[in-house]
């Protein structure tokens, strides 16, 4: 009887270990996903909060790791997904105006064409892309040229945040020693 119980426990353990080997979880990503909201405290933290998000940006945050980013890792004059992995997505919870053009509420992709002194920021209808490889210019909603601002301190990981000027939300993108701002008018 003891041998039978030992055999049963051994078989059960063997099947359990084998069943655990079926699921292969991905390792931690080198470019973790992050989210930036406008306004910054737009999500619900407590039961009594009444969130009022206007813009949400979901993006992967690659790190500089001592590399020259713009002009090297991210080529000048080429489409870039503004991040790593899947393309960056931006959600407008209400209609906004970018570069004088009305952009309806909804989900979009955020791309850029970096240059040394300016970037072309692109809001595009296509979603669920890996990088910029399948980017389709025909699906652009708006393109806006914005100046580059150089900063003295290195921004190690790509970062996206918002600043406010009246009814304008400035989408600020910073990485390495570069920042750009995209003005978004909120009604």
C-alpha positions as CSV (number, residue, x, y, z in Angstrom):
1,X,0.0,0.0,0.0
2,X,2.9,2.4,0.9
3,X,4.4,1.6,-2.5
4,X,1.2,2.3,-4.3
5,X,0.7,5.6,-2.5
6,X,4.3,6.6,-3.3
7,X,3.8,5.7,-6.9
8,X,0.6,7.8,-7.1
9,X,2.3,10.8,-5.5
10,X,5.3,10.4,-7.9
11,X,3.0,10.2,-11.0
12,X,0.9,13.2,-9.8
13,X,4.1,15.2,-9.3
14,X,5.4,14.2,-12.7
15,X,2.2,15.2,-14.4
16,X,2.1,18.5,-12.5
17,X,5.7,19.4,-13.5
18,X,5.0,18.5,-17.1
19,X,1.8,20.5,-17.2
20,X,3.7,23.6,-15.9
21,X,6.2,23.3,-18.8
22,X,3.4,23.8,-21.3
23,X,3.2,27.6,-20.7
24,X,6.2,29.6,-21.9
25,X,6.1,33.1,-20.5
26,X,8.0,35.8,-22.4
27,X,11.0,37.3,-20.6
28,X,10.9,40.9,-19.3
29,X,11.0,43.4,-22.1
30,X,14.0,45.7,-22.4
31,X,11.6,48.5,-23.5
32,X,8.8,48.4,-20.9
33,X,5.3,49.8,-21.9
34,X,4.2,53.0,-20.2
35,X,1.2,55.3,-20.3
36,X,0.9,59.0,-20.2
37,X,-2.4,60.9,-19.6
38,X,-3.6,64.4,-20.1
39,X,-4.5,65.8,-17.7
40,X,-1.8,64.0,-15.6
41,X,-4.2,62.9,-12.9
42,X,-7.0,61.8,-15.3
43,X,-7.3,58.2,-14.1
44,X,-9.4,57.0,-11.1
45,X,-7.3,56.4,-8.0
46,X,-10.1,56.3,-5.4
47,X,-13.8,55.4,-5.5
48,X,-14.6,59.1,-5.1
49,X,-12.5,60.2,-8.0
50,X,-14.2,61.3,-11.2
51,X,-11.7,60.8,-13.9
52,X,-11.7,63.1,-16.9
53,X,-9.0,61.9,-19.3
54,X,-8.7,63.9,-22.6
55,X,-5.6,62.1,-24.1
56,X,-3.9,58.8,-23.4
57,X,-0.6,57.7,-24.9
58,X,0.6,54.1,-24.7
59,X,4.2,53.5,-25.7
60,X,7.3,51.4,-25.1
61,X,10.3,53.1,-23.5
62,X,13.6,52.1,-25.0
63,X,16.8,53.3,-23.2
64,X,19.8,55.1,-24.7
65,X,22.4,52.9,-23.0
66,X,25.2,55.3,-24.0
67,X,24.2,55.2,-27.7
68,X,23.7,58.2,-30.0
69,X,20.0,58.0,-30.6
70,X,18.9,60.5,-33.2
71,X,20.8,60.2,-36.5
72,X,22.1,56.8,-35.5
73,X,19.7,54.4,-33.7
74,X,16.7,56.4,-35.0
75,X,17.7,57.5,-38.6
76,X,17.1,61.1,-39.7
77,X,14.5,61.4,-42.5
78,X,12.9,57.9,-41.8
79,X,9.6,57.0,-40.3
80,X,9.8,56.1,-36.6
81,X,7.2,54.6,-34.3
82,X,8.1,57.0,-31.4
83,X,9.2,54.2,-29.1
84,X,10.0,50.5,-29.4
85,X,8.1,47.3,-30.3
86,X,4.5,48.0,-31.3
87,X,3.8,51.5,-32.6
88,X,2.8,54.1,-30.1
89,X,-0.9,54.6,-29.8
90,X,-2.7,57.8,-28.8
91,X,-6.3,58.0,-27.8
92,X,-8.3,61.2,-27.9
93,X,-11.4,61.0,-25.6
94,X,-12.9,64.0,-27.3
95,X,-12.3,65.9,-30.6
96,X,-9.0,67.9,-30.6
97,X,-7.3,70.2,-33.1
98,X,-3.7,69.6,-34.2
99,X,-1.9,71.8,-36.7
100,X,-5.2,73.6,-37.4
101,X,-6.9,70.3,-38.3
102,X,-9.8,68.8,-36.3
103,X,-9.0,65.3,-35.2
104,X,-12.1,63.3,-34.1
105,X,-12.1,61.4,-30.8
106,X,-10.7,57.9,-31.2
107,X,-7.6,55.7,-31.3
108,X,-4.6,56.6,-33.6
109,X,-1.0,55.7,-34.1
110,X,1.7,58.3,-33.3
111,X,4.7,58.4,-35.7
112,X,7.5,60.8,-36.4
113,X,10.1,61.6,-39.0
114,X,13.0,63.1,-37.0
115,X,15.5,65.5,-38.5
116,X,18.3,67.3,-36.8
117,X,16.4,70.6,-36.4
118,X,12.7,69.6,-36.7
119,X,10.5,66.6,-36.6
120,X,7.3,65.8,-38.5
121,X,4.8,64.4,-36.0
122,X,2.2,62.2,-37.6
123,X,-1.2,61.0,-36.3
124,X,-2.3,58.0,-38.4
125,X,-5.4,55.8,-38.5
126,X,-3.6,52.5,-38.6
127,X,-3.4,50.5,-35.4
128,X,-1.8,47.3,-34.2
129,X,1.5,47.6,-36.1
130,X,4.9,46.4,-35.1
131,X,7.2,49.4,-35.5
132,X,6.9,51.5,-38.6
133,X,7.5,48.7,-41.1
134,X,3.8,48.6,-42.4
135,X,3.3,52.4,-42.0
136,X,0.9,53.7,-44.7
137,X,1.1,57.4,-45.4
138,X,-2.4,57.3,-47.0
139,X,-3.8,56.7,-43.5
140,X,-2.3,59.9,-42.1
141,X,-4.9,62.1,-40.3
142,X,-2.5,65.0,-39.7
143,X,1.2,65.9,-40.1
144,X,2.8,68.7,-38.1
145,X,6.4,70.1,-38.2
146,X,7.8,70.9,-34.8
147,X,11.2,72.3,-33.8
148,X,13.8,70.3,-31.9
149,X,14.8,71.5,-28.5
150,X,18.2,70.3,-27.3
151,X,18.6,69.6,-23.5
152,X,21.9,69.4,-21.6
153,X,21.0,66.3,-19.4
154,X,20.6,62.9,-21.1
155,X,17.0,61.5,-20.9
156,X,18.0,57.9,-20.6
157,X,14.6,56.3,-21.5
158,X,12.2,57.6,-24.1
159,X,9.6,59.7,-22.2
160,X,6.3,61.2,-23.0
161,X,4.5,63.8,-20.9
162,X,2.1,66.7,-21.1
163,X,2.4,70.4,-20.2
164,X,-0.5,72.8,-20.3
165,X,-0.9,76.4,-21.7
166,X,-4.5,77.5,-21.5
167,X,-6.6,75.1,-23.6
168,X,-3.5,73.6,-25.3
169,X,-2.0,70.3,-24.1
170,X,1.6,70.1,-25.3
171,X,2.6,66.5,-25.9
172,X,6.3,66.5,-25.0
173,X,8.6,63.7,-26.3
174,X,12.1,63.5,-24.9
175,X,15.0,61.1,-25.4
176,X,18.7,61.3,-25.2
177,X,19.4,65.1,-25.5
178,X,16.4,65.9,-27.6
179,X,12.8,67.1,-26.9
180,X,9.9,68.1,-29.1
181,X,6.5,69.5,-28.3
182,X,3.3,68.9,-30.2
183,X,0.5,71.4,-29.4
184,X,-2.9,69.9,-29.1
185,X,-5.9,72.2,-28.7
186,X,-8.5,70.8,-26.4
187,X,-12.1,72.2,-26.5
